Amino acid sequence: MENTENTENTLAAFRSYVAVGDSFTEGMCDELLSDGHFRGWADRVAARLAADHPAGAFRYANLAVRGKLIGQIHDEQVETAAALGAELVTLAGGLNDVLRPRCEVARVEELLGASATRLRATGATVVMFTSTDPTRRMAGSARLLPAILRMKAFVHELAQDPGVAVVDLFSAPCFDDRRLWAEDRLHLSPEGHRRVAEAVLEALGRPAGFDWRAPLPVAAPPTRGERLAADARWARTHLGPWIGRRLTGRSSGDGRPPKRAELLPYQG
């Protein structure tokens, strides 16, 4: 974690919060709510912050949409978030770009930095993230590491601004555990979302509810047969469709609106 002691609104009772980003922030693969949306770490953070206020006094919006690239986040979400004027904004994006071949990391940094600057200009506290290290849990992901490390350093540079806090997931070995990830191996499981929510609250100076970095209880490793079966199921169910969307230029978020587009009262 970085910059938590200098964040301008540390321990402030935020009255409004806007979440900006892609599937990570939308909450993909967390538990489903009654309205058909995933819950996600951002909803969990909002519920905790809402508890600081009388019913209806805290407002929350979540503009994140799965599959969005950083250019789309910058163009479609950031100005909307800035106009809402929330006191707290979480900003996550760029990993979908990094996953694609021939990613221009310099352009990703430019757009992410411009997004953070625009949101800070409203006076909001901005929370940003470093990616987890995929090489510690996913075979074949080594090609992503140089870009992820470069983005990690860039986000920490942005945190020189005392109004920017960083949740450093890269340095948390607990996320090497596959139990913190959904079957698609790309999105967090409910336990993963619970831990990221706690990490965000810690970055804001909140008293710890639990140690989000703690390893999970030791479990028996899967057998070779179980691993092979899981790999085959993953390739058929998740990898194949993902490749198909890339080849046809489609995205899982095409035509999908944000799950919570307005800054409305929220009680959790």
N, C-alpha and C positions, 0 to 999 in steps of 0.2 A: 504494500500500500504506500502511496506517496501523497504528500501535501495535505494530509488530513488535519494537521495542527494549524495550518495557515489558511484553510478555506474560510472565506469571509463570513459565511453564514453557518459555520460549525455550531451545532447545538441549537440553531434557530428553529423555531416552530414554523416550518414552511406552511404557507396557506394555499399554495398551488403548485402543481407539478405537471410537466409535459414530458412524455417519453418519445424519443425520435430514433428511428433505426429500421432494421430489417427483421427477419424471423426471430433472431435472438431476443429482441425487445418485444416483439409481438407476443412471444410466450409459447412458441411452437413446442408441442409434445409435453407440456405440463398437463395437469388435470383439466378436463373440459368443464366449462361453466354451463349453467342452465340455458344461456342464450346461444350456445354452440361455439363460443370462442374459447380459446385456451386461456388459462389464468396467467401464468408467467411471472417472472421475478418482478417486473415493473408493477403489476397489480398488487403483489405482496408488499412492495415498498409503499405504495399508495395507501394500503390499508393500515400499515404501521404509522405513517405520518398522519393519517386522518384521525387516529386515536388521540392525537394531541389537541383536538379541537371539539367543540360541540357538534352535534349531528348536523350535517349539511354545510358546515363552515369551510371544509377543505374541498378543493376542486382538483380534478385530475383529467388529463387527456392522454391518449396513447395513439400517436399518428403512425406508428411503425407498421410496415407491410412486408410480409415474407418475400424473399427473392430480390429485394431492391439493391441496386448498386449505389455506390456513394454519390455518383452524379444525380441519380434519381432522388436520393435522400436530400441532397443539397437543393435541388430544384423544386421538389414537390412537398417537402416537409419543413425545412428550416425556416423559411420566411413565414409560413403559417404558424409555427411554434413561436417565433419572435413576436408576431402580432398578438398572440394570446397573452403575452406578458407575464408568464408564470415566474415565480420566484426560484424554482428549481427545474432544471432540464437535464435529462440523461441523453447522451449522444453516443451511439454505437453504430459503426458502419465501416465498410471497406473490405471485410473478409470475403464477401461474395465476389468482389473484384479479384482478390488475391487467389481465389480458387480457380480462376480462369487462366488458361495459357496466355502468355504475352501480356500480362497485366503491366500497365504503366504505373509503377508505384509512386513515382514523383507526382503524377496527376492525382492519384488517390490522396496523397498527403496534402496537395494543394486544396482540394475540395473539402477534405476533413478539417484542415486548418481554417479555411474560410467559413465553414459551418460553425466551428467553435467560436470564432471571432464575432460572427453575427449574433450568436446567442448571448455571448458575454456582453455585447453592446447594450442589451436590454437591462443589464444589471443582474441577470440570473446567475445563480451558482450552477456550474456545469460539471456533471460527472461523466468521465470518459473511461474507456476500458482498454486493457491489453488482451490480446487473444490468448487462449490456452496454447500449450505446445502440443500440436497434433502428433509429432514424431514419437512421443512417449506412449502413444496408445494406438496409432493407426499405421500399419505398414504402407509404404509407398507415398508417404506424405513429406518426405525429406525435401522435395523440390520447393515446398511452401515456406520452409524455415527462413531463408534469407529475407524474404519479403516481410514475414511476420516479425522478425527481429528488427528490421528497419522501421516498421510501423510502431513497434513497441518503443523504440528510442524516440520517435517523433511525438508520440502521445506524451511521454514524460517531458519532452521539451515544452509542449503546450502547458503542462502543469506548472511551469515557472510563474504563470499567472496565478496569484493567490486565490482567485475565484474559480479555479479549475481543480477538481480532485480526480485522482486516478484509482480505479479498481484494478489491481495487478493480478489478473488471473493466471498469467504466464508463470508466475513464481509460486503457484500453489499446487504442490504435487498431488493433492487429493483429486484434482481433475484428470489425473492419469487413470483413475479407476473407471472402468467402463460402466459401472453402475450409476454414475452421474450423467450418463448419456442415454438417449433414447435408442431404439433399435436401428434408426437410420444412421447413427454414429456421428451425426452432424449437429443435432439439436440436443439441448439439455433434457434430462429426465426430471420428474417432479422434485427429486432430491437435489439435483443440480440447480434448478430454479430457486429452491429454498436457500441454498448456500449463496448464490449470487445476490439475492435480495439482502441477506445478512451482510454481505461484503459492501454493498452500496450504503447501507445504513451505518456501517462502521466508518466508511469514508466520510460520512456526514457528521461524525462525532457522536453517534448514538451509543448508549451503553450496550455492550454485547449481550445478545440473547443466548448465543452459543458460539463455539469455536468453529467457524465455517471452514477453516483450513484443516481441521482434524481428519485423519484417515477414517474410512469406514471400517467396521469390524471385519476381521479376516474371514474370508469365505473360501471354500474349497474351489480350486481352479477347475474350469471346464475340461472335460476330456478332449482328446484329439478329435474324436468323432463329433462331439458337440460343437467344437470350434469350426470344423469343416461344414457342418450343417448350417450353423449360424452365418458363416461367410457366404454360402450359396444362397440362403434366404435373403441376405442383405443385398447381394448383387442383383438378384431377380426383382426384389421389391423396391429397392431404393436407388442403387447405382444405375441400373438400366434406364429407368424413367428420367433420372437426372441428366444422363448423357443425351437422351432423346430430346429433352428440352433445349439443351445447349446446341444441338445440331440444327434444330428448327428455329432457334432464336426466340423461344417462348420462355416465360417465367412462371413460377408457381403463384406469383402475386398479380399476374395480369388481370386487370379489371376488378381487383379486390379493394374495397375501401378500407380505411383504418377502422379498427374495432371500436375506437372511442374518439371521434373526430372533434368533439367540442369539449371545452374546459368547463365541466359540469360538477356539481356537488357529488362527492363520493364518500361512502361510508364503509366500503369493503364488504 
